[in-house]
Each structure stands twice: as C-alpha cells, then as structure tokens.
Amino acid sequence: MKSENASYILRLVVGGYLGYLAYQLITGYLKGESSGILFMAAGILFALVGIGCLFSSIRHFITLGSDKESKVEKEFDQETDQEK
C-alpha cells in the first residue's frame, strides 16, 4: 500500500509540474515569445495530462480516506454489538 501511495504522490508532483510547464508554454506563445503552433499544442497537451494526473491522485486519496473512515465505523459498530 505504501508503494501505491508513493506512486500517487509522484503523480501529484508530476501533474503540478506539467501544469507549470503548460502555463509557461501557453503564456509564452500568447506573448509572442515563441513562434509556432506546436508550442501552444504542447502546452495544451501538458495541461490535459497534468490535470488528469492531479485529479486521479486526488480522487485516490479521497477514496482512501473514506475507506479508512468506513473501516473505523465498522469496527466501532462491531464493538458496540459485542457489548450488547
């Protein structure tokens, strides 16, 4: 489980970095600092992949947290049932 979490943490970092690169490429193209539509296309591609990595990781951590909460609730319910 730890290596899986490390993988998702790495995806968060990669997604953030791709977002940063996308921002730099797109603003550079819009300001006229770089010529060619390929820079804009690369920026859009980086943005889409970065957003995908970020949302995938965030969704994983949200479901991981809710799974832990439901596990704790089940254990509590089992304990209270045993006491009755």
Contacts in CASP RR format, 6 or more apart in sequence:
PFRMAT RR
TARGET T0000
AUTHOR 0000-0000-0000
METHOD contacts of the structure
MODEL  1
MKSENASYILRLVVGGYLGYLAYQLITGYLKGESSGILFMAAGILFALVG
IGCLFSSIRHFITLGSDKESKVEKEFDQETDQEK
5 64 0 8 1.000
8 56 0 8 1.000
8 57 0 8 1.000
8 60 0 8 1.000
8 61 0 8 1.000
9 57 0 8 1.000
11 53 0 8 1.000
11 54 0 8 1.000
11 56 0 8 1.000
11 57 0 8 1.000
12 53 0 8 1.000
12 54 0 8 1.000
12 57 0 8 1.000
12 58 0 8 1.000
14 50 0 8 1.000
14 53 0 8 1.000
15 49 0 8 1.000
15 50 0 8 1.000
15 51 0 8 1.000
15 52 0 8 1.000
15 53 0 8 1.000
15 54 0 8 1.000
16 50 0 8 1.000
16 53 0 8 1.000
16 54 0 8 1.000
18 46 0 8 1.000
18 47 0 8 1.000
18 49 0 8 1.000
18 50 0 8 1.000
18 53 0 8 1.000
19 46 0 8 1.000
19 47 0 8 1.000
19 50 0 8 1.000
19 51 0 8 1.000
21 43 0 8 1.000
21 46 0 8 1.000
22 43 0 8 1.000
22 44 0 8 1.000
22 45 0 8 1.000
22 46 0 8 1.000
22 47 0 8 1.000
22 50 0 8 1.000
23 47 0 8 1.000
25 34 0 8 1.000
25 39 0 8 1.000
25 40 0 8 1.000
25 42 0 8 1.000
25 43 0 8 1.000
25 46 0 8 1.000
26 40 0 8 1.000
26 43 0 8 1.000
26 44 0 8 1.000
26 47 0 8 1.000
28 34 0 8 1.000
28 39 0 8 1.000
29 36 0 8 1.000
29 39 0 8 1.000
29 40 0 8 1.000
29 43 0 8 1.000
END
